[in-house]
Amino acid sequence: MKCRNCGTEIADKALICYRCGTATAEAKFKAPGERRRSSLTGLITSVLVLILLVILALYLGRVPSGETPRLVTWAAVAIAVLVVALRAYVRRR
C-alpha cells in the first residue's frame, strides 16, 4: 500500500506512514470538542459575591454583639447557599 500523503510504500496493516506520520485510515472515535467556559461570567460572579460578603462583614463588624438583625443573618445564609449552588451547577455543565 502507498501512503496517501507522501507516496511511500508501507505495509498493508500499517496504521501510520513511517516516513511522514499520516494516518492510513480515518479514526473510529473522534475526540469530543473542547467546551469553552465563560471565564468572564465566572469572574464577574465571583467579584460580585465577594463584594456582597465584604459589605456584609463590614456591617456585621459595626453591629454590637448579639444584636444582628435576622434579615442580615438570613441574607448571609442565602448568599452562601447561592454560591454553593452556582459552583455545583457550573461544575456539572
C-alpha positions as CSV (number, residue, x, y, z in Angstrom):
1,M,0.0,0.0,0.0
2,K,1.2,3.5,-0.6
3,C,0.9,6.5,1.7
4,R,-1.8,8.9,0.5
5,N,0.3,11.9,1.7
6,C,3.9,11.2,0.6
7,G,3.6,8.1,-1.7
8,T,6.0,5.9,0.3
9,E,5.4,2.2,0.1
10,I,4.1,1.0,3.6
11,A,2.8,-2.3,5.0
12,D,-0.8,-3.2,4.3
13,K,-1.6,-3.3,8.1
14,A,0.2,-0.1,8.9
15,L,-1.7,2.5,10.9
16,I,0.5,5.4,10.1
17,C,3.2,6.1,7.5
18,Y,6.6,5.6,9.0
19,R,8.0,8.4,6.9
20,C,5.5,11.3,7.3
21,G,3.3,10.1,10.1
22,T,0.0,10.4,8.2
23,A,-2.8,8.0,9.3
24,T,-3.7,5.4,6.8
25,A,-7.4,5.2,7.9
26,E,-9.9,7.6,9.4
27,A,-10.2,7.5,13.2
28,K,-13.0,5.3,14.6
29,F,-13.6,7.6,17.6
30,K,-13.4,11.3,17.4
31,A,-12.3,13.3,20.5
32,P,-15.0,15.4,22.0
33,G,-14.7,19.1,21.2
34,E,-13.4,21.3,24.0
35,R,-16.1,23.0,26.0
36,R,-15.5,26.7,26.3
37,R,-16.0,28.0,29.8
38,S,-17.2,31.5,30.1
39,S,-14.4,32.8,32.3
40,L,-15.7,36.3,32.2
41,T,-19.1,35.4,33.6
42,G,-17.4,33.4,36.4
43,L,-15.1,36.2,37.2
44,I,-17.9,38.8,37.3
45,T,-20.0,36.5,39.6
46,S,-17.1,35.8,41.9
47,V,-16.3,39.6,42.2
48,L,-20.0,40.4,42.9
49,V,-20.3,37.7,45.6
50,L,-17.0,38.8,47.2
51,I,-18.2,42.5,47.3
52,L,-21.5,41.4,48.9
53,L,-19.7,39.3,51.5
54,V,-17.3,42.2,52.3
55,I,-20.2,44.6,52.7
56,L,-21.9,42.1,54.9
57,A,-18.8,41.6,57.0
58,L,-18.4,45.4,57.4
59,Y,-22.0,45.7,58.5
60,L,-21.7,42.9,61.0
61,G,-18.5,44.4,62.4
62,R,-20.3,47.6,63.2
63,V,-23.3,46.0,64.9
64,P,-22.8,45.2,68.6
65,S,-22.5,41.6,69.5
66,G,-25.8,39.7,69.8
67,E,-27.8,42.4,68.1
68,T,-27.6,41.2,64.5
69,P,-30.9,41.5,62.7
70,R,-32.5,38.3,61.5
71,L,-32.7,39.6,57.9
72,V,-29.0,40.1,57.7
73,T,-28.3,36.6,59.1
74,W,-30.7,35.1,56.5
75,A,-29.1,37.2,53.8
76,A,-25.7,35.8,54.7
77,V,-27.0,32.2,54.6
78,A,-28.8,32.9,51.3
79,I,-25.6,34.2,49.7
80,A,-23.6,31.2,50.9
81,V,-26.2,28.8,49.6
82,L,-26.3,30.7,46.3
83,V,-22.6,30.5,45.9
84,V,-22.5,26.8,46.6
85,A,-25.4,26.1,44.2
86,L,-23.8,28.1,41.4
87,R,-20.5,26.4,41.8
88,A,-22.2,23.0,41.7
89,Y,-24.1,24.0,38.6
90,V,-21.1,25.3,36.8
91,R,-19.1,22.1,37.5
92,R,-22.0,19.9,36.3
93,R,-22.2,21.7,32.9
